[in-house]
Amino acid sequence: MTDGWNIVVCVKQVPDADDVSIDPETGRLNRSDAEAVMNAPDYNAVEAALELRDEVGGTVTALSMGPPNADAVLRMAVGMGADDGVLLSDPAFGGSDTWPTSLALARAVDELDADVVFGGEETTDSSTGQVPPGIAAHNGWAQLTYVEELEARPDEERLAARRDIEGGYERVAADLPVVVAMGFGENDPRPAGLHRKIYAETDFEPETWTAEDLGVEDEVGLAVSPTQVGGMDTADPVPREQEVVEDSEELAEQIAEVI
């Protein structure tokens, strides 16, 4: 780590929340009709990774898991300033819930010899907030979650953080290697620079790793995912009635009577 830290930032391609729907047969998200975008909190994770690299030196590698066209989010991260990108893409990954997903990412993080791993606090398509902590759990690393601010301590090989908690905040620190889940909106993600964006779209080609490359062929996919959709029902619309209460001296009494 004398030449800086190896920083990995996990980014995910998700369907645009305005276009998302549920497949009634499988109970899973129907992604085919929705525009694919980068998960919103991941922009904050990329910015935090770039700021840390700018402070302590090293490299930032964007990491994603998804179909081949998920390389688009890696290109977004490279356009913002990431140095490289790796895509985990294999039909074997299909249907993985957070446990096998975080396992595959953890194995990739090992291969990348990461010192710090960033992710967004949660994803807009499932909102579990489980993947960054899952990576830490699989690798036996420390984790800093719901992070608002970071303080690098390179001489100590530690990261200190201010993290959001109910009713306030707390300050914590952890030795490297560490997984950091950045809070949504806690920094101002930089736009992609013109030259970086052109490079990302025309010359950059991410590496692609399969389940076999990571040695997890039998540990990923829908069949080994602990969570399954047991069923789904559509709620009937609730009828609503409206009554206008005229302003008067007895307004409170009228409202109370209606209630």
Disulfide bonds with the S-S distance in Angstrom:
none
